[in-house]
Amino acid sequence: MFKSGTIIRLIDVVLIVLFGFLSITDVKNKSQIKLPSNAAQKQQEQEQQIVFLNIRNDHHFALTDQEGTTEIEGIEELEKRIVQLQDNYRRDYRQMILIIEPDAETMIQTTVDVMDLCEKHQILKNLSYPQIDLEQQKER
């Protein structure tokens, strides 16, 4: 009988300490709910503009958009042209998607450099898989 009384008192003490901690603790739910805004609607309404980039032999490029094809030489010149195109499309509320088409003779590093440029300037990109043709490269 004496031992069961001690256990009940210990349970009482634990519950008092627990309620004490609960009373001094900040129990507010701190969550941030993002409400829809006009910017999100404009982003969804953006028209997508596809631009094709053909990577030819070492740092020679052909950029094809709605205005036609532009021959570009050098990665720095390509970067300037891509950023300029992206800015033009953003002003018109269009989103540029760059489709990268490397030729069979293109070094892989050049393709990686172009993809790094896209990441740097937050340009949506995709590789044209039929252009890559991995099976043909395995046979070489």
PyMOL commands that set and color helices and strands:
alter all, ss='L'
color gray80, all
select helices_A, chain A and resi 2-24+38-45+75-91+108-120+129-132+134-139
alter helices_A, ss='H'
color red, helices_A
select strands_A, chain A and resi 47-55+60-65+68-73+94-102+124-127
alter strands_A, ss='S'
color yellow, strands_A
deselect
rebuild
show_as cartoon
